[in-house]
Amino acid sequence: MTPRSLPLWLALVFAVLCGGLVAVQSRINGELGSRLGDGFTAAAISFGSGLVILTVGLAIAPAGRRGLARVRDALRTHRIRWWYVCGGAAGSFLVLSQGLAAAALGVALFTVAVVAGQTISGLVLDRVGIGPGGRRPLTAARLVGAVLALGAVTWAVSAQFGGSAPVWLMILPFIAGLGTGWQQAVNGQVRQVAESALSATFINFAVGTTVLLVLMLGHWAMVGLPKQVPTEPWLYVGGAIGCVFIGVTALLVRQTGVLLLGLATVAGQLVAALLLDLLLPTAGHVLAFSTVGGTLLAIVAVAIASIRWGWRRTPA
């Protein structure tokens, strides 16, 4: 079954599951960064390990190598612009904004700002037709779903609000959220040209790893190398999870569009985070009713935004 023939409801289920993987990855990478005392190094390790896995995949799968050749030819003939292959840079900017703003803003405000940017980005990119699925109209259902999703995330993390960080600092995670939507759109375009999710995912990780290695080396120059390196194997599976997420979302975005994909992955993140808090709670964290309510509202938002009232996609 191809992504185009996949029923929308099933594509959204896969997108929610992908969002759950992001929550697991965030917990793993957060723990790795805490053990290392260096979030930049943890992010570079995550991206770099994913790139190693994908390089092995390319060595095994000829279809992936043919996909890279198709992307190279498309760039040479200007069928796609060079910035279509720079989606991985958006992931790097998200990591950078985490390092610069998350601690000062707190996780709650940071999350709301990212989701706000991602939601607006999804609406605009779908309307313009940047994603591989073409233009999608700005319907009432999509607007209501987007507003509900933002409200759901705000409600889910409201128990964590507090602090006196300046509001302008939310600009960084907001821009990172805009970049997340753009990343999903251009990765979908690259996958379509390459005819291979493996090729598109490899390009994403190659660009992201390059950016993060530069940031990591700069960070080392300022503060020095990490003092200790943890040995638990599970702390290093974040890259593998990222490979699955990028690859599957690059396949799904043609069917769902950028907005619905973003809303579904956000809902999946909230559901998985809720389950992690229940099954593997962190020290000092108490599960609040607002987290449960916000998670349920996020699922409702995805359902509303997916309603189609007789519209059809048109080519970009």
BELRA-V897714 format. One record per residue. OMEGA is omega in degrees with one decimal (* if undefined). D_FIRST is the distance of its C-alpha to the first C-alpha in Angstrom with 2 decimals. Layout:
# BELRA-V897714
omega=OMEGA d_first=D_FIRST
omega=OMEGA d_first=D_FIRST
This chain:
# BELRA-V897714
omega=-178.8 d_first=0.00
omega=177.7 d_first=3.80
omega=-177.8 d_first=6.75
omega=-177.9 d_first=8.22
omega=-179.9 d_first=6.29
omega=176.9 d_first=6.42
omega=-176.5 d_first=9.81
omega=-177.7 d_first=12.69
omega=-179.9 d_first=14.22
omega=175.5 d_first=11.47
omega=179.2 d_first=11.39
omega=176.0 d_first=15.15
omega=177.5 d_first=15.24
omega=179.6 d_first=13.65
omega=177.0 d_first=16.18
omega=177.7 d_first=18.95
omega=176.9 d_first=18.28
omega=176.3 d_first=18.49
omega=175.9 d_first=21.71
omega=176.7 d_first=22.98
omega=179.3 d_first=22.60
omega=179.2 d_first=24.77
omega=177.5 d_first=27.45
omega=179.1 d_first=27.54
omega=179.7 d_first=27.72
omega=178.6 d_first=30.50
omega=-179.3 d_first=32.45
omega=-178.5 d_first=32.22
omega=176.7 d_first=33.11
omega=178.0 d_first=35.82
omega=178.3 d_first=37.35
omega=178.3 d_first=37.25
omega=178.7 d_first=38.94
omega=-179.9 d_first=41.50
omega=179.8 d_first=42.34
omega=-172.2 d_first=42.67
omega=-174.3 d_first=44.47
omega=-179.2 d_first=42.49
omega=-179.9 d_first=39.32
omega=178.5 d_first=38.99
omega=178.6 d_first=39.03
omega=179.7 d_first=36.50
omega=179.5 d_first=34.07
omega=177.6 d_first=34.70
omega=-179.3 d_first=34.13
omega=179.5 d_first=30.81
omega=-176.3 d_first=29.54
omega=178.9 d_first=31.25
omega=175.5 d_first=29.80
omega=179.2 d_first=26.28
omega=177.5 d_first=27.22
omega=179.1 d_first=28.53
omega=-178.2 d_first=25.32
omega=176.7 d_first=23.32
omega=175.8 d_first=26.06
omega=178.1 d_first=25.69
omega=177.8 d_first=21.93
omega=179.3 d_first=22.78
omega=-177.9 d_first=25.42
omega=-171.4 d_first=23.06
omega=177.3 d_first=20.02
omega=-179.5 d_first=21.09
omega=178.1 d_first=17.94
omega=178.7 d_first=19.22
omega=176.2 d_first=22.63
omega=177.6 d_first=21.49
omega=176.5 d_first=19.80
omega=178.4 d_first=23.19
omega=178.1 d_first=24.91
omega=178.3 d_first=22.82
omega=177.4 d_first=23.73
omega=179.7 d_first=27.31
omega=179.5 d_first=27.50
omega=176.0 d_first=26.09
omega=-177.8 d_first=28.77
omega=-178.4 d_first=31.39
omega=176.8 d_first=30.75
omega=172.2 d_first=30.37
omega=169.2 d_first=26.92
omega=179.4 d_first=26.40
omega=-176.3 d_first=29.35
omega=-176.0 d_first=30.42
omega=175.1 d_first=29.99
omega=-178.6 d_first=26.20
omega=-178.2 d_first=26.26
omega=-178.9 d_first=28.61
omega=-179.7 d_first=26.26
omega=178.6 d_first=27.41
omega=178.4 d_first=30.90
omega=176.0 d_first=29.96
omega=177.4 d_first=29.10
omega=179.5 d_first=32.45
omega=176.1 d_first=34.24
omega=177.9 d_first=32.88
omega=179.1 d_first=34.38
omega=179.8 d_first=37.58
omega=175.5 d_first=37.93
omega=-178.8 d_first=37.53
omega=-175.2 d_first=40.41
omega=-169.3 d_first=42.57
omega=-172.8 d_first=42.03
omega=-177.9 d_first=40.34
omega=-177.9 d_first=43.52
omega=-177.5 d_first=45.76
omega=-169.0 d_first=43.62
omega=-176.0 d_first=42.36
omega=-175.4 d_first=38.76
omega=-179.5 d_first=38.80
omega=179.1 d_first=39.86
omega=-178.7 d_first=37.76
omega=179.6 d_first=34.56
omega=-179.4 d_first=35.46
omega=179.5 d_first=36.15
omega=-178.2 d_first=32.84
omega=177.0 d_first=30.84
omega=178.2 d_first=33.05
omega=-178.7 d_first=32.34
omega=-179.5 d_first=28.58
omega=178.7 d_first=28.55
omega=178.5 d_first=30.77
omega=179.8 d_first=28.80
omega=178.4 d_first=25.54
omega=-176.3 d_first=27.39
omega=-177.0 d_first=29.04
omega=176.2 d_first=26.17
omega=-179.3 d_first=23.94
omega=-179.6 d_first=26.98
omega=179.4 d_first=27.78
omega=179.1 d_first=24.25
omega=-178.6 d_first=24.23
omega=-176.6 d_first=20.61
omega=-179.2 d_first=17.82
omega=-179.9 d_first=17.00
omega=-177.4 d_first=20.52
omega=177.3 d_first=23.34
omega=-174.1 d_first=23.11
omega=179.1 d_first=26.29
omega=-176.2 d_first=28.51
omega=177.8 d_first=28.42
omega=-179.4 d_first=30.63
omega=-179.0 d_first=27.78
omega=178.1 d_first=26.54
omega=179.8 d_first=30.17
omega=178.9 d_first=30.96
omega=179.7 d_first=27.91
omega=-179.6 d_first=28.90
omega=179.2 d_first=32.52
omega=179.9 d_first=31.69
omega=177.8 d_first=29.56
omega=176.7 d_first=32.50
omega=179.7 d_first=34.85
omega=-179.8 d_first=32.76
omega=178.7 d_first=32.89
omega=179.4 d_first=36.58
omega=-176.0 d_first=37.30
omega=-176.5 d_first=35.37
omega=-174.1 d_first=37.42
omega=179.5 d_first=40.63
omega=-177.3 d_first=42.37
omega=-178.5 d_first=42.30
omega=179.5 d_first=43.96
omega=179.8 d_first=47.32
omega=-175.6 d_first=49.18
omega=179.9 d_first=50.87
omega=179.3 d_first=48.59
omega=-177.2 d_first=48.93
omega=-177.5 d_first=46.32
omega=-180.0 d_first=46.00
omega=178.2 d_first=44.47
omega=-179.8 d_first=41.29
omega=-178.4 d_first=40.73
omega=178.1 d_first=39.24
omega=176.7 d_first=36.44
omega=177.2 d_first=35.88
omega=177.0 d_first=35.35
omega=176.6 d_first=33.08
omega=174.9 d_first=30.94
omega=-179.3 d_first=30.87
omega=179.7 d_first=29.78
omega=176.8 d_first=26.91
omega=178.9 d_first=25.31
omega=178.9 d_first=26.07
omega=-179.4 d_first=24.60
omega=-179.4 d_first=21.18
omega=-175.9 d_first=21.37
omega=175.5 d_first=22.55
omega=176.5 d_first=20.26
omega=177.3 d_first=17.33
omega=179.5 d_first=19.27
omega=177.8 d_first=19.97
omega=-179.7 d_first=16.38
omega=178.2 d_first=15.66
omega=-177.5 d_first=18.78
omega=-173.5 d_first=18.24
omega=-178.3 d_first=14.62
omega=174.7 d_first=14.69
omega=178.8 d_first=14.64
omega=-179.9 d_first=17.27
omega=-178.9 d_first=19.57
omega=-179.8 d_first=19.45
omega=177.9 d_first=20.14
omega=179.5 d_first=22.91
omega=178.8 d_first=24.57
omega=-177.4 d_first=24.54
omega=178.8 d_first=26.18
omega=179.5 d_first=28.58
omega=-179.1 d_first=29.94
omega=179.0 d_first=30.14
omega=179.0 d_first=31.84
omega=-180.0 d_first=34.34
omega=-176.5 d_first=35.35
omega=175.7 d_first=35.70
omega=176.9 d_first=37.73
omega=179.0 d_first=40.14
omega=-179.4 d_first=40.44
omega=-179.9 d_first=40.96
omega=176.3 d_first=43.68
omega=178.3 d_first=45.38
omega=177.2 d_first=45.32
omega=-179.5 d_first=46.80
omega=-177.8 d_first=49.51
omega=-172.4 d_first=50.52
omega=-179.2 d_first=50.30
omega=-178.0 d_first=50.01
omega=174.9 d_first=47.56
omega=-176.5 d_first=46.18
omega=-178.5 d_first=48.81
omega=179.7 d_first=46.60
omega=-178.9 d_first=43.17
omega=-175.3 d_first=41.58
omega=-179.3 d_first=40.49
omega=-176.0 d_first=38.01
omega=-174.6 d_first=34.66
omega=178.8 d_first=32.55
omega=-174.6 d_first=34.02
omega=179.7 d_first=32.17
omega=-179.9 d_first=28.52
omega=179.6 d_first=28.06
omega=178.6 d_first=26.84
omega=177.2 d_first=24.05
omega=178.6 d_first=22.94
omega=177.1 d_first=23.16
omega=-180.0 d_first=20.90
omega=-177.2 d_first=18.07
omega=-177.5 d_first=18.89
omega=-178.9 d_first=19.13
omega=-177.2 d_first=16.04
omega=179.9 d_first=13.71
omega=175.5 d_first=15.65
omega=176.0 d_first=15.49
omega=-172.0 d_first=11.72
omega=-170.3 d_first=12.16
omega=177.4 d_first=15.29
omega=-178.5 d_first=13.94
omega=-172.8 d_first=12.45
omega=-167.7 d_first=15.37
omega=-175.0 d_first=18.23
omega=-176.7 d_first=20.83
omega=-177.6 d_first=22.84
omega=177.8 d_first=20.33
omega=179.6 d_first=18.83
omega=-179.4 d_first=22.44
omega=-178.9 d_first=23.49
omega=179.2 d_first=20.71
omega=175.5 d_first=21.46
omega=177.5 d_first=25.14
omega=178.1 d_first=24.74
omega=177.6 d_first=23.00
omega=-179.1 d_first=25.91
omega=179.5 d_first=28.43
omega=-178.9 d_first=26.96
omega=178.1 d_first=26.84
omega=177.5 d_first=30.27
omega=179.2 d_first=31.61
omega=178.3 d_first=30.45
omega=178.7 d_first=31.92
omega=179.8 d_first=35.15
omega=-172.8 d_first=35.33
omega=-178.3 d_first=34.53
omega=-176.0 d_first=35.79
omega=175.2 d_first=38.22
omega=-177.0 d_first=40.03
omega=174.9 d_first=43.82
omega=-178.9 d_first=45.43
omega=179.5 d_first=42.29
omega=179.8 d_first=42.51
omega=-177.4 d_first=39.56
omega=177.3 d_first=40.48
omega=-179.1 d_first=39.64
omega=178.0 d_first=38.55
omega=179.0 d_first=35.73
omega=-179.0 d_first=34.37
omega=179.7 d_first=34.96
omega=178.2 d_first=33.43
omega=178.5 d_first=30.24
omega=179.4 d_first=29.87
omega=178.2 d_first=30.67
omega=178.1 d_first=27.97
omega=176.5 d_first=25.32
omega=-179.8 d_first=27.01
omega=178.5 d_first=26.96
omega=179.7 d_first=23.17
omega=-179.6 d_first=22.92
omega=-177.8 d_first=25.54
omega=-178.1 d_first=24.16
omega=-179.7 d_first=20.77
omega=178.0 d_first=22.67
omega=179.1 d_first=22.18
omega=172.5 d_first=25.24
omega=179.9 d_first=24.27
omega=176.8 d_first=23.52
omega=176.5 d_first=21.09
omega=175.5 d_first=20.15
omega=-177.9 d_first=22.29
omega=178.0 d_first=22.00
omega=* d_first=24.06
